[in-house]
Amino acid sequence: MVKDLKVKVVKIKGDCPVYNIGDTFSIKNGYKLNSEKELCMHSLASILPYYNALSRGITADQLGLSKNNDKEKSYLQCLDPCDYTGGGTVIMEVSITNESLKT
């Protein structure tokens, strides 16, 4: 079963020129990026190593992407080291939005 993923910005350290807290986008069918607004390549680079496993049922705790053994919500950080660039480091929460799609 392939699961859709929702990515939500939950925290920003510094000043991100792209995202605001609460912004969301999704990954449908395990590979289709869906967004109503522009996305930042730094954030996508952080998601790339994990989205395939998460959409195929590997849990957040199995990947070391959660606290307190939470299986449903993964946390990732964008690659912008804001303390050195003057930009913003974004913390994203990745969660499963459905389980109705077959591989």
N, C-alpha and C positions, 0 to 999 in steps of 0.2 A: 504494500500500500504506500503510495506517495502522498505526503502530507503538504499542504500549503503552509507557508511560513509568513508571519507578520513581524516586521522589524519596526520597533518604536524607539525614538530618541528619549532617553530617561534622564540624562544629565549631560551638561556641557561645562567643561572646565576651560576658562578663557573665553575667547570671542570667536565663535564659528561663523564664517560668512555664508554658510549654506543652510544649516539646520537650526530649528528652534525646538525646545523641549516639547514633546508631544507629537512631533512630526512622525509619520508612518509611511512605509512602503511595504510591498509584499513580493514574495517569490511563489509563483503559481506552478503547479504540476512538477515541482522539483527543479525547474530551470528558467521559467519565464518571469523576468523582472517587471513589476507593475508599480508605477508611481504617477501621481498627478502633478508632482513638482520635480525640479531638478535634484539630482543626487550627486554626492561627492565621491570621487574615485578613491579617496583615502578610506572611506567607510566601506565601500565595496571590497577593497583589497582585504579588509579585516574579516569580512563575511565569507569570502571565497573558500577558505580551507574547511569550512564547517557546514555550509548550507546543504550540501549533498547528503551528508550523514544525517543531519537533523531531519531533512525531509523524508528520509527513509527509515525513521524510527529509532535511530541511535539517540539516547536521551542526553540531556544537558549534563547530568551528573556523570554519565559514562565518559563524556568528553572533557570533564573538568571545567565546565563553563557555568557552573552554578554553585550556590552556597547552600549549606544545610541539606544536601542531597535532593534539591529541587529537580525533578525530572522534566518539568514543563517549560521552564524559562531559562534561556541561555543569556549570558551577558558577554558582550564583546566591546572592544574599545578601538576607535579609529587610530590610524597611524600618525596623526599630526602631534608632535611633541610640543604642545602650545607654549611651554615655558621657554623654549628656544626659538620658536618661529613667530610668536605673537598671534598665532591663530587660536584654534579651539580644539580640544580633545573631546570627542563625543562618545558617550557610553550608550550602547544600544541593547535593548532587550529583544531577543528573538523568541517567538512562541509559535506553537502549532495552531493553525486556524481550522483545520478539518482533517478528517481521516477517510474521506469518501472516494478518493481517486485510486485506481489500480495501476500498478506498473506494467 
